[in-house]
Amino acid sequence: MSEFVKAIEASTLSPGRGMELSLAGKAVALFNVGGAFHAIANTCIHRGGPLGQGFVEGQVVTCPWHAWQYDVTTGENVVNRTVKVASYPVKVEDGQVLVKVE
């Protein structure tokens, strides 16, 4: 059974930004959307681009390699919602962002 693990201090990731992390051996992209944190797999399905380095607009991240777009709240591709990357539960406790990487 997986547990929530500390990712970052919430104050280190500004709204409208994303970052790459390695948590429990998995590549994770963490995003701050208007103060709410969301985590998805960091690897774009198309060609493996790093989603945590992508451009974030609202709740959509654009892969920096070939412009595939994903909803960071669900991991779904915005063009074809049946295509998706893993999405991980996130919570904030005592100023720390915790992610449950399953």
C-alpha positions in Angstrom: 0.0 0.0 0.0 1.4 3.4 -1.0 1.5 6.4 1.3 1.7 10.1 0.8 5.3 11.3 0.6 6.7 14.8 1.1 7.3 16.5 -2.3 8.1 20.1 -1.6 7.2 23.1 0.7 4.1 24.6 -0.8 5.7 28.1 -0.9 8.4 26.9 -3.3 6.1 26.5 -6.3 4.2 29.6 -7.5 0.7 29.5 -9.0 0.9 28.9 -12.7 4.1 26.9 -12.5 5.2 23.3 -12.7 8.2 21.3 -11.7 9.8 17.8 -12.1 10.3 15.5 -9.1 11.3 12.0 -8.5 9.1 10.5 -5.8 9.2 6.8 -4.8 11.2 6.0 -7.9 8.7 7.7 -10.3 9.1 10.8 -12.4 6.3 13.2 -11.3 5.3 16.6 -12.6 3.8 18.8 -9.9 1.8 21.9 -10.7 0.3 24.8 -8.8 -3.0 25.9 -10.3 -4.3 28.9 -8.5 -3.0 27.6 -5.1 -4.2 24.0 -5.7 -1.6 21.4 -6.3 -1.8 18.6 -8.8 0.5 15.8 -9.7 0.7 13.7 -12.9 3.3 11.4 -14.5 6.2 13.6 -15.9 6.5 11.7 -19.2 4.4 12.7 -22.2 2.8 9.7 -24.0 3.8 11.0 -27.4 7.6 11.0 -27.3 8.5 11.1 -23.6 8.8 14.8 -23.2 9.1 16.2 -19.6 5.7 17.6 -18.7 7.1 19.3 -15.6 9.1 21.6 -17.9 6.0 22.5 -20.0 4.1 25.7 -20.3 1.1 26.0 -17.9 -2.0 27.9 -18.8 -4.9 27.5 -16.4 -5.1 23.8 -15.7 -3.5 22.7 -19.0 0.2 21.9 -19.5 1.8 21.9 -22.9 4.6 19.4 -23.5 7.8 21.4 -24.3 8.8 18.9 -27.0 5.8 18.5 -29.4 3.0 20.6 -27.8 0.8 17.7 -26.6 -1.5 19.1 -24.0 -2.8 17.6 -20.7 -5.2 18.6 -18.0 -3.1 18.6 -14.9 -6.1 17.9 -12.7 -6.8 14.5 -14.4 -3.9 13.6 -16.6 -6.2 13.5 -19.6 -5.0 14.7 -23.1 -7.1 17.7 -24.0 -7.7 16.6 -27.6 -8.5 12.9 -26.8 -9.6 12.4 -23.2 -9.2 8.6 -23.6 -5.4 9.2 -23.7 -4.0 10.1 -20.4 -0.9 10.0 -18.1 -1.2 8.8 -14.5 -2.6 11.3 -12.0 -1.7 11.2 -8.3 -3.5 12.3 -5.2 -2.1 15.4 -3.6 -2.7 17.1 -0.2 -1.1 20.0 1.7 -0.4 19.7 5.4 1.5 22.1 7.5 2.8 23.9 4.4 4.1 20.7 2.9 2.8 19.3 -0.4 2.4 15.5 -0.1 1.9 13.2 -3.1 0.6 9.6 -3.1 2.5 7.9 -5.9 0.8 4.6 -6.5 
